Amino acid sequence: MPEHIQHPTMLPREAPYSDIVRDEDTVFLAGIVATDMASGAEIVGDIAAETRLVMQTVQTLLASVGLGMDAIVRVDVHLTDLDDMDAMNAVYGSFFAEDKRPARTTTESARLAGGSNVEITCMARHRS
């Protein structure tokens, strides 16, 4: 049976989904946008700052289930403007060792939650 986890630092919300679902050897993270967990404020406008906060949240969520960034095997990145890809990549790439980068798809989305410019979803493995 899959384990459905609501992480304590994630904002309370009414949306019907889990922050993390862990099943057998796979961990799935829900889409993450740049939100300051202390204040609940969305951080929007600067793609580098948004990406950094999203990736820090990914690290926090993975750590809560005993994993590091090297456990990520697949990532989906949604950008509101593909022209932001270089700036997003500069920050995103800094979170991975060069030989441990996950498979990734990047798409342009007309609109993201809270007016965000980037949303990232991950899948990780917790067994070898």
Contacts in CASP RR format, 6 or more apart in sequence:
PFRMAT RR
TARGET T0000
AUTHOR 0000-0000-0000
METHOD contacts of the structure
MODEL  1
MPEHIQHPTMLPREAPYSDIVRDEDTVFLAGIVATDMASGAEIVGDIAAE
TRLVMQTVQTLLASVGLGMDAIVRVDVHLTDLDDMDAMNAVYGSFFAEDK
RPARTTTESARLAGGSNVEITCMARHRS
1 23 0 8 1.000
2 21 0 8 1.000
2 22 0 8 1.000
2 23 0 8 1.000
3 21 0 8 1.000
3 22 0 8 1.000
3 23 0 8 1.000
4 18 0 8 1.000
4 20 0 8 1.000
4 21 0 8 1.000
5 18 0 8 1.000
5 19 0 8 1.000
5 20 0 8 1.000
5 21 0 8 1.000
5 22 0 8 1.000
5 64 0 8 1.000
5 65 0 8 1.000
6 18 0 8 1.000
6 19 0 8 1.000
7 19 0 8 1.000
7 20 0 8 1.000
7 60 0 8 1.000
7 61 0 8 1.000
7 64 0 8 1.000
9 37 0 8 1.000
9 60 0 8 1.000
10 19 0 8 1.000
10 37 0 8 1.000
10 61 0 8 1.000
11 35 0 8 1.000
11 37 0 8 1.000
11 40 0 8 1.000
17 30 0 8 1.000
18 30 0 8 1.000
19 29 0 8 1.000
19 30 0 8 1.000
19 61 0 8 1.000
20 27 0 8 1.000
20 28 0 8 1.000
20 29 0 8 1.000
20 30 0 8 1.000
20 61 0 8 1.000
20 64 0 8 1.000
20 65 0 8 1.000
21 27 0 8 1.000
21 28 0 8 1.000
22 28 0 8 1.000
22 65 0 8 1.000
22 126 0 8 1.000
24 127 0 8 1.000
25 125 0 8 1.000
25 126 0 8 1.000
25 127 0 8 1.000
26 123 0 8 1.000
26 124 0 8 1.000
26 125 0 8 1.000
26 126 0 8 1.000
27 62 0 8 1.000
27 65 0 8 1.000
27 67 0 8 1.000
27 71 0 8 1.000
27 123 0 8 1.000
27 124 0 8 1.000
27 125 0 8 1.000
27 126 0 8 1.000
28 121 0 8 1.000
28 122 0 8 1.000
28 123 0 8 1.000
29 58 0 8 1.000
29 61 0 8 1.000
29 62 0 8 1.000
29 121 0 8 1.000
29 122 0 8 1.000
29 123 0 8 1.000
29 124 0 8 1.000
30 121 0 8 1.000
31 119 0 8 1.000
31 120 0 8 1.000
31 121 0 8 1.000
32 54 0 8 1.000
32 57 0 8 1.000
32 58 0 8 1.000
32 61 0 8 1.000
32 119 0 8 1.000
32 120 0 8 1.000
32 121 0 8 1.000
33 42 0 8 1.000
33 50 0 8 1.000
33 54 0 8 1.000
33 112 0 8 1.000
33 113 0 8 1.000
33 114 0 8 1.000
33 115 0 8 1.000
33 116 0 8 1.000
33 118 0 8 1.000
33 119 0 8 1.000
34 42 0 8 1.000
34 43 0 8 1.000
34 44 0 8 1.000
34 49 0 8 1.000
34 50 0 8 1.000
34 51 0 8 1.000
34 53 0 8 1.000
34 54 0 8 1.000
34 116 0 8 1.000
34 118 0 8 1.000
35 41 0 8 1.000
35 42 0 8 1.000
35 43 0 8 1.000
35 53 0 8 1.000
35 57 0 8 1.000
36 42 0 8 1.000
36 43 0 8 1.000
36 53 0 8 1.000
37 57 0 8 1.000
42 114 0 8 1.000
42 115 0 8 1.000
42 116 0 8 1.000
43 49 0 8 1.000
43 50 0 8 1.000
43 53 0 8 1.000
44 50 0 8 1.000
44 114 0 8 1.000
44 115 0 8 1.000
44 116 0 8 1.000
44 117 0 8 1.000
45 117 0 8 1.000
47 79 0 8 1.000
47 84 0 8 1.000
47 87 0 8 1.000
47 88 0 8 1.000
47 117 0 8 1.000
47 118 0 8 1.000
48 87 0 8 1.000
48 88 0 8 1.000
48 90 0 8 1.000
48 91 0 8 1.000
50 116 0 8 1.000
50 117 0 8 1.000
50 118 0 8 1.000
51 87 0 8 1.000
51 88 0 8 1.000
51 91 0 8 1.000
51 92 0 8 1.000
51 118 0 8 1.000
51 120 0 8 1.000
52 91 0 8 1.000
54 118 0 8 1.000
54 119 0 8 1.000
54 120 0 8 1.000
55 91 0 8 1.000
55 92 0 8 1.000
55 95 0 8 1.000
55 120 0 8 1.000
58 69 0 8 1.000
58 72 0 8 1.000
58 95 0 8 1.000
58 120 0 8 1.000
58 122 0 8 1.000
59 68 0 8 1.000
59 69 0 8 1.000
59 95 0 8 1.000
62 68 0 8 1.000
62 69 0 8 1.000
62 71 0 8 1.000
62 72 0 8 1.000
62 122 0 8 1.000
62 124 0 8 1.000
65 126 0 8 1.000
66 126 0 8 1.000
67 124 0 8 1.000
67 126 0 8 1.000
68 124 0 8 1.000
69 95 0 8 1.000
69 96 0 8 1.000
69 100 0 8 1.000
70 96 0 8 1.000
70 97 0 8 1.000
70 100 0 8 1.000
71 124 0 8 1.000
71 125 0 8 1.000
71 126 0 8 1.000
72 96 0 8 1.000
72 102 0 8 1.000
72 122 0 8 1.000
72 123 0 8 1.000
72 124 0 8 1.000
73 102 0 8 1.000
73 103 0 8 1.000
73 123 0 8 1.000
73 124 0 8 1.000
73 125 0 8 1.000
74 102 0 8 1.000
74 103 0 8 1.000
74 104 0 8 1.000
74 122 0 8 1.000
74 123 0 8 1.000
75 102 0 8 1.000
75 103 0 8 1.000
75 104 0 8 1.000
75 105 0 8 1.000
75 120 0 8 1.000
75 121 0 8 1.000
75 122 0 8 1.000
75 123 0 8 1.000
76 104 0 8 1.000
76 105 0 8 1.000
76 106 0 8 1.000
76 107 0 8 1.000
76 120 0 8 1.000
76 121 0 8 1.000
76 122 0 8 1.000
77 88 0 8 1.000
77 92 0 8 1.000
77 104 0 8 1.000
77 105 0 8 1.000
77 106 0 8 1.000
77 107 0 8 1.000
77 118 0 8 1.000
77 119 0 8 1.000
77 120 0 8 1.000
78 106 0 8 1.000
78 107 0 8 1.000
78 108 0 8 1.000
78 109 0 8 1.000
78 112 0 8 1.000
78 118 0 8 1.000
78 119 0 8 1.000
78 120 0 8 1.000
78 121 0 8 1.000
79 85 0 8 1.000
79 88 0 8 1.000
79 106 0 8 1.000
79 107 0 8 1.000
79 108 0 8 1.000
79 109 0 8 1.000
79 117 0 8 1.000
79 118 0 8 1.000
80 108 0 8 1.000
80 109 0 8 1.000
80 110 0 8 1.000
80 111 0 8 1.000
80 112 0 8 1.000
80 115 0 8 1.000
80 116 0 8 1.000
80 117 0 8 1.000
80 118 0 8 1.000
81 108 0 8 1.000
81 117 0 8 1.000
82 106 0 8 1.000
82 108 0 8 1.000
84 117 0 8 1.000
84 118 0 8 1.000
85 106 0 8 1.000
88 118 0 8 1.000
93 101 0 8 1.000
96 102 0 8 1.000
102 122 0 8 1.000
109 119 0 8 1.000
112 118 0 8 1.000
112 119 0 8 1.000
113 119 0 8 1.000
END
